Amino acid sequence: MDREPSCENQIDDSAVKRYFDGAAGTAPAEMSMMVHEYNLPSSAAGYRLSKELRTINPWLNAVSKSGRVLDVGCGAGAWVEIFAGRYQSVIGVERSYAMVEDAKRRVYHMSNAEVIPGDARQDLPAGPFELIFLGGLCMYLGDNDVVALLHSLKSRLSKRGTIILRESTVREGVQFAEGEYQAVYRSVESYQKLFGEAEIFRVEVRRNAGYTSMEIAEEAVVFRRKWLPFLPKDSNSFGYLTWWLLRLASPITFWALPWALSSLNVAWPRLQNHFFKLNPTG
């Protein structure tokens, strides 16, 4: 099967680990939802999460409440908490020590939730699981690691188990974030090719509108920093104001404007995000 140019040499795994381990003074929950560099309020992360949950709720409702769930790359534990409130048991796996500790504090009162440190490529617990969730992990992995991870997850699924991925995407091809923060942004088509290489052919895709709203807010902050340099670059007040002005005008800012630009084939905001529902065995 043909593949996009390889990502293997484009992602420095040690740089990815340093970034998530070394953000001194940054709340892990804010970093997990990627709002920390833009001074957006915590309510922005909550808004995004509620929209995301609404997007995939039909998929989650199809999973038995008595099922076991695995959250791979669970970050600060927001989805571990959600899953623990819906299913019999959930295990979160995360390799960032700061996020593991934050996630543990978040779900300490939930007896059916466990968070363990580990690298998804080698430290996953044994299955079977009815649901395996990856909330933005593949964007930090090269193609070969993604395919190998999907094979590993397939072996841990129950007979009719489901894998759900949430990944940042671009309209076409593959793009890279380089430097201190490294990531690979694949198109939906590129992910479909990787799923094919992992021999997963039953795939459903949904666009993540909650992420799009946050991305619009982040690009608004970038615009303000570039074109109004006399204003403070880092300001919680300006971040709060930016978010709530966009929220008040959300029928235009979060829906009509991106829809209109998309219909004109204008890639804005630059990054999108999609949920992928994979059913390899059922």
N, C-alpha and C positions, 0 to 999 in steps of 0.2 A: 504494500500500500504506500502510495506517495505521501510524503510528509513535508511540512514547512521546514525551513532551515532549522537545524538543531539548536535547542536552547541550552545544551549541556554546558557549554563554555561561557555562557552569558550570565549564569546565576552563580554567585560566589556564596556558598552555603555558610561559610564562616562570617561573612558580612551580614547575612540575614540574621544569624544567631546573635551577633554583637548588637545589632539594632534593637532587637526585642529584649535583650538582656540588660542593655546599658542605658536606657532612657531615664537617667536619674531625675527624680522630681516629677516624673510623669505618672499619673495614676494609671495602673494597668488596664482598668476598665475603659478609660478614654483612649488609650493606645489600641486596645482590642477593637474598638469601633472606629478608629482612625479619625478622631476629632481633635486630637491633642495639638496638632501643628497649626490649627486655624482659629483657635480661641472660641470655637463654637460651644454653646452651653450643653450641659448634660442632657437637657430635654431634646436636643437634636438627635442624640444617640437613641433615646427612648422612642422618638417618632419613627426613626428608621426601623428599629426593631419591631415595633407594632405593625408597621406596613409589611415588613418581611413575613411576620407570622401570618398575617392575613393572606398573603400571596400563596403560601404553601400549606395553609391549614387543611384544605381538602386532601392533600397527600398525607398529612399527619393523622387525619381522622381515619384513614384507611389502615393504619397500623394498630394492632391489638393493644388494648390498654394493659394487658398482662405481659407485653413484650419487653425484651431487653434492648437497650439503646447504647450505642457507642458514639461519642462525640470526639472526633479526631482533630487535634489542633484546636482545643476548646477555648483558648484564650482565657479571658477573665471569668468565664463560666456562665454567661448570660443564657446560652441555650441549654447548658446542663440544668440550670434551674427550671427552665421551661419544660424540658423533657421529664424531669423528676416530678413535676406537677401533673403529668399526663400518663406516665407509664410506670410499670412495676419497678424498674431499676435502670440506672444510667451510669455509665463510666465515662469520664472525660480524660483525655490524654493530651498533655501539653509539655513542650520541652523548655519553655521560658520559666525559670524559677519564680520570678516576680509574679507572673500570671497564675502559676499553679497555686501560690500562696493566696492570691486574691480570690481565685475561684473557690478554694477550700473555705475561705471565710464566708463567701457568698452562700454556700450550700451546707454549711456545717450543721444546720438545724434539720436537714432533710436526710433521714436515715437510709433512703434508697438511692442516694447520690454519692459517688466516689470520684475524686480527682487524683490522678496519678501522674508523676513526671515521666516523660519518655519521648523518644523520637518515633514518629509514626512509621518510619521505614523499617524499624527493627524491634520496637517495644510494645506492640499491640497485644492486648489480652486475648485469650481464647474466646471463640464464639460458642454457640451461634447467637447472632443478634438479629432482631427483626428490623431494626433501623440503624443505619450507620450514616452519620452526618459529618460533612467536612465544610466548615464555615470559612472558606478562604484560605486553603492550604496549598492547593495545586499551583497557585500563582507564585509560590516561592520555591517550586521544584522544577527541575529540568524534565524534558519529555520522558526520558527513560525511567526516571523515578516515579513519574505520574503513572505510567503504564504498570510498573512493578507494584506500586501501591494499590492500584485498582485490582490487580490479580490477588494480592494479599487480602483485600477487603472482601472480595468475592468468596474466598475460602472461609470467611467468618460469618457469612450470611446464613440465616435460616432458609428453609426451602423456598419460601415466597418473600424473602427479605428485600428491602429497598435501600439503596444508597442515594443520598441527596447531597449534591455539591452546591455551594454558593461561591461563584468566582467572578472577579472583576474582568471585564472583557473590552475589546475594541471592535470597531465595525468590520475591519478586514485584517487578515494576516496576523502578525505577531509584533508587539512593541515591548521595549524593555525600559524599566527604571533602573538607572545605574548610579553608582556612588555610595553614599552612606546607607540609603534605602534602596534595596534591590528587589525587583519583582519582574515577572513576565506576564504580559497581558495578551492573551490569545483571543482570537475571534471565536464565535460560537462554532463556526465550521471547523476551526483548528481543534477545538475540544472534541467535536464529533469524530474527527479522525483518530484522536487518541483513544476514545471509547472503542472505536472499531479495532484498533490494535490490541486492546485489552479484551477483545471478543465480547463486548457488551453492545447489543444492538437494539434493545428496547429502551428508548430514551425519550423523555418529555422535557421541554424547555419552557421556562417562564421568565420574563424580564422582571428584574427587581426594581420596582418603582421607588421603594424606600431609599435604596442606595442612590438612585438618580437624583432625588431631592437633596440628599446630603452633598453629592458631588456638585450640584449647581451652587449650593451655598459655599463650598470650598473654592470654586472658581470665582465666585463673587469676591471672596476675601483676597484671592490672588490679584484680581483686577484692581481692587482698592489699594493694595500695597504697591502695585506697579505704577498706577496713574495718579495716586494721591500720596506721594512719598513724604509729604510734610505731616501726615498723620502718623501716629504710633504704629509700628509694624505689628507688634504684639499687644493686643488690648482685649481683655475679656469683655469690656463694655461694647466695643465696636463689633466683636464677634456675636454677642447677644443681640445687638441691634440689627446686624445683617440677617441673622437667622429669623428673627421675628418679623422683619419687614417682608422677607420672602414668604413666610408662612401666611401673613395677612393677605398677600396677593397670590396665594398658592394656586387658584384656578388658572392664573396666567403663567406664573413663574414655574410651577411644578408640573403643569399639565399642557396648557395650550402652546406655550413657547417651544418646549422641546419637541412636541408633536409636530408643530409647523416646520421647524428646522429639519426634523427627521424626514418629513415628506419632501423636502427640498434637497435631500441627500447631504445635509450639512451635519457633520459629526460633532454635535454638541449636546450635552457636555462630552468632553473627549473620552472619558471612561464611562462605560456602562457596567452593569452587573446582571448576571443571570443565575437562576436556579436550574439545576439539571437533576432530574429524577431517573435513576438507573435501576432497572429490574433485570439483573443478569440471569436469575435462575427460575423465576416464576413464569 
